[in-house]
Amino acid sequence: MIFLSRPIKGGGGILLVYLQPGASRDEIVGVFQDRLKIKIKARPIDGEANRCLVEFLSEKLGISKKHLNLIKGLQSRKKDIFIDLQYEEVFTLLSQMHNLNN
C-alpha cells in the first residue's frame, strides 16, 4: 500500500493523503501521486477542510478521531496523518477501506 508509511517505532503508521477541498461530496477517489486522494466538501478556510478530513477518515476507518493526528500539511493539499494504532491494525483498516471504495 503505497499511501501508508513503513511501521513507526512504537506502533502506528502515517497515512499519506492528497486532499481536494471544495468538492461536491466527501469521497475517496483513489491513488494520486503515491497518496490516497480524498475529496472533501468543506472549503480550506480556518482549517475546516482539515477537520472534515479527520472526521471523514474516523468514520471510514471506524476509529475515534483521537487516533488521527495531522502531522504535516496543515496548509497544503499533501497531508501526512499519523494513525495511533498498531501498524498491522492500521494496514488492515486501510486495506478494508480501500477495498470498499473499489
Phi and psi in degrees as GROMACS dihedral restraints (atoms count N, CA, C in turn):
[ dihedral_restraints ]
;  ai    aj    ak    al  type     phi  dphi    fc
    3     4     5     6     1   -69.1    20    10
    4     5     6     7     1   -20.1    20    10
    6     7     8     9     1   -93.4    20    10
    7     8     9    10     1    13.1    20    10
    9    10    11    12     1  -123.6    20    10
   10    11    12    13     1   129.1    20    10
   12    13    14    15     1   -68.9    20    10
   13    14    15    16     1   170.5    20    10
   15    16    17    18     1   -66.2    20    10
   16    17    18    19     1   163.5    20    10
   18    19    20    21     1   -55.7    20    10
   19    20    21    22     1   142.5    20    10
   21    22    23    24     1   -94.1    20    10
   22    23    24    25     1   140.3    20    10
   24    25    26    27     1   -57.5    20    10
   25    26    27    28     1   127.6    20    10
   27    28    29    30     1    94.3    20    10
   28    29    30    31     1    -3.4    20    10
   30    31    32    33     1   106.0    20    10
   31    32    33    34     1   166.5    20    10
   33    34    35    36     1    90.2    20    10
   34    35    36    37     1   175.9    20    10
   36    37    38    39     1  -153.5    20    10
   37    38    39    40     1   164.4    20    10
   39    40    41    42     1  -111.9    20    10
   40    41    42    43     1   119.7    20    10
   42    43    44    45     1   -87.3    20    10
   43    44    45    46     1   125.6    20    10
   45    46    47    48     1   -95.6    20    10
   46    47    48    49     1   119.5    20    10
   48    49    50    51     1  -121.6    20    10
   49    50    51    52     1   141.6    20    10
   51    52    53    54     1  -111.3    20    10
   52    53    54    55     1   114.1    20    10
   54    55    56    57     1   -99.9    20    10
   55    56    57    58     1   133.4    20    10
   57    58    59    60     1  -115.4    20    10
   58    59    60    61     1    98.2    20    10
   60    61    62    63     1   -77.9    20    10
   61    62    63    64     1   164.4    20    10
   63    64    65    66     1    74.4    20    10
   64    65    66    67     1    23.8    20    10
   66    67    68    69     1   -80.6    20    10
   67    68    69    70     1   171.2    20    10
   69    70    71    72     1   -76.7    20    10
   70    71    72    73     1   -21.2    20    10
   72    73    74    75     1  -157.7    20    10
   73    74    75    76     1   162.8    20    10
   75    76    77    78     1   -83.8    20    10
   76    77    78    79     1   125.0    20    10
   78    79    80    81     1  -164.5    20    10
   79    80    81    82     1   157.0    20    10
   81    82    83    84     1   -91.6    20    10
   82    83    84    85     1   127.0    20    10
   84    85    86    87     1   -94.6    20    10
   85    86    87    88     1   -39.5    20    10
   87    88    89    90     1   149.5    20    10
   88    89    90    91     1  -146.8    20    10
   90    91    92    93     1  -109.5    20    10
   91    92    93    94     1   133.8    20    10
   93    94    95    96     1  -141.6    20    10
   94    95    96    97     1   124.6    20    10
   96    97    98    99     1    53.9    20    10
   97    98    99   100     1    44.6    20    10
   99   100   101   102     1    60.6    20    10
  100   101   102   103     1    25.3    20    10
  102   103   104   105     1  -130.9    20    10
  103   104   105   106     1   154.9    20    10
  105   106   107   108     1   -76.3    20    10
  106   107   108   109     1   117.4    20    10
  108   109   110   111     1   -86.9    20    10
  109   110   111   112     1   126.9    20    10
  111   112   113   114     1  -128.8    20    10
  112   113   114   115     1   132.0    20    10
  114   115   116   117     1   -99.7    20    10
  115   116   117   118     1   136.6    20    10
  117   118   119   120     1  -129.3    20    10
  118   119   120   121     1   138.7    20    10
  120   121   122   123     1   -66.6    20    10
  121   122   123   124     1   -35.0    20    10
  123   124   125   126     1   -61.4    20    10
  124   125   126   127     1   147.4    20    10
  126   127   128   129     1   -85.9    20    10
  127   128   129   130     1   154.7    20    10
  129   130   131   132     1   -81.9    20    10
  130   131   132   133     1    60.7    20    10
  132   133   134   135     1  -119.5    20    10
  133   134   135   136     1   125.8    20    10
  135   136   137   138     1    54.7    20    10
  136   137   138   139     1    33.9    20    10
  138   139   140   141     1    76.1    20    10
  139   140   141   142     1     9.4    20    10
  141   142   143   144     1   -62.4    20    10
  142   143   144   145     1   -42.2    20    10
  144   145   146   147     1   -64.0    20    10
  145   146   147   148     1   -37.9    20    10
  147   148   149   150     1   -64.5    20    10
  148   149   150   151     1   -44.3    20    10
  150   151   152   153     1   -62.8    20    10
  151   152   153   154     1   -43.0    20    10
  153   154   155   156     1   -66.8    20    10
  154   155   156   157     1   -35.3    20    10
  156   157   158   159     1   -61.9    20    10
  157   158   159   160     1   -47.0    20    10
  159   160   161   162     1   -62.9    20    10
  160   161   162   163     1   -43.1    20    10
  162   163   164   165     1   -62.6    20    10
  163   164   165   166     1   -43.9    20    10
  165   166   167   168     1   -60.9    20    10
  166   167   168   169     1   -48.1    20    10
  168   169   170   171     1   -64.0    20    10
  169   170   171   172     1   -38.0    20    10
  171   172   173   174     1   -59.3    20    10
  172   173   174   175     1   -45.1    20    10
  174   175   176   177     1   -67.0    20    10
  175   176   177   178     1   -45.7    20    10
  177   178   179   180     1   -65.1    20    10
  178   179   180   181     1   -38.7    20    10
  180   181   182   183     1   -85.2    20    10
  181   182   183   184     1   -16.9    20    10
  183   184   185   186     1    71.8    20    10
  184   185   186   187     1    34.9    20    10
  186   187   188   189     1  -127.9    20    10
  187   188   189   190     1   163.8    20    10
  189   190   191   192     1   -70.3    20    10
  190   191   192   193     1   148.2    20    10
  192   193   194   195     1   -61.5    20    10
  193   194   195   196     1   -24.1    20    10
  195   196   197   198     1   -66.7    20    10
  196   197   198   199     1   -16.2    20    10
  198   199   200   201     1   -88.6    20    10
  199   200   201   202     1    -1.5    20    10
  201   202   203   204     1  -115.5    20    10
  202   203   204   205     1   126.2    20    10
  204   205   206   207     1  -134.9    20    10
  205   206   207   208     1   115.1    20    10
  207   208   209   210     1   -73.0    20    10
  208   209   210   211     1   109.2    20    10
  210   211   212   213     1  -104.2    20    10
  211   212   213   214     1   -13.7    20    10
  213   214   215   216     1  -154.5    20    10
  214   215   216   217     1   139.0    20    10
  216   217   218   219     1    97.2    20    10
  217   218   219   220     1    31.2    20    10
  219   220   221   222     1   -55.3    20    10
  220   221   222   223     1   -35.2    20    10
  222   223   224   225     1  -120.3    20    10
  223   224   225   226     1    31.2    20    10
  225   226   227   228     1  -132.3    20    10
  226   227   228   229     1   159.6    20    10
  228   229   230   231     1   -75.0    20    10
  229   230   231   232     1   -27.0    20    10
  231   232   233   234     1   -87.5    20    10
  232   233   234   235     1   117.9    20    10
  234   235   236   237     1  -125.9    20    10
  235   236   237   238     1   142.3    20    10
  237   238   239   240     1  -112.7    20    10
  238   239   240   241     1   123.7    20    10
  240   241   242   243     1  -119.4    20    10
  241   242   243   244     1   117.8    20    10
  243   244   245   246     1   -79.0    20    10
  244   245   246   247     1   128.4    20    10
  246   247   248   249     1  -108.1    20    10
  247   248   249   250     1   112.9    20    10
  249   250   251   252     1   -87.4    20    10
  250   251   252   253     1    69.9    20    10
  252   253   254   255     1  -141.1    20    10
  253   254   255   256     1   171.4    20    10
  255   256   257   258     1   -61.4    20    10
  256   257   258   259     1   141.9    20    10
  258   259   260   261     1   -54.7    20    10
  259   260   261   262     1   -43.5    20    10
  261   262   263   264     1   -61.8    20    10
  262   263   264   265     1   -38.1    20    10
  264   265   266   267     1   -67.9    20    10
  265   266   267   268     1   -41.0    20    10
  267   268   269   270     1   -60.8    20    10
  268   269   270   271     1   -46.7    20    10
  270   271   272   273     1   -60.1    20    10
  271   272   273   274     1   -45.3    20    10
  273   274   275   276     1   -62.8    20    10
  274   275   276   277     1   -46.6    20    10
  276   277   278   279     1   -61.7    20    10
  277   278   279   280     1   -43.5    20    10
  279   280   281   282     1   -68.5    20    10
  280   281   282   283     1   -36.9    20    10
  282   283   284   285     1   -62.5    20    10
  283   284   285   286     1   -44.5    20    10
  285   286   287   288     1   -64.7    20    10
  286   287   288   289     1   -43.5    20    10
  288   289   290   291     1   -63.5    20    10
  289   290   291   292     1   -45.1    20    10
  291   292   293   294     1   -64.5    20    10
  292   293   294   295     1   -39.4    20    10
  294   295   296   297     1   -68.1    20    10
  295   296   297   298     1   -33.2    20    10
  297   298   299   300     1   -67.2    20    10
  298   299   300   301     1   -27.0    20    10
  300   301   302   303     1   -96.5    20    10
  301   302   303   304     1     4.1    20    10
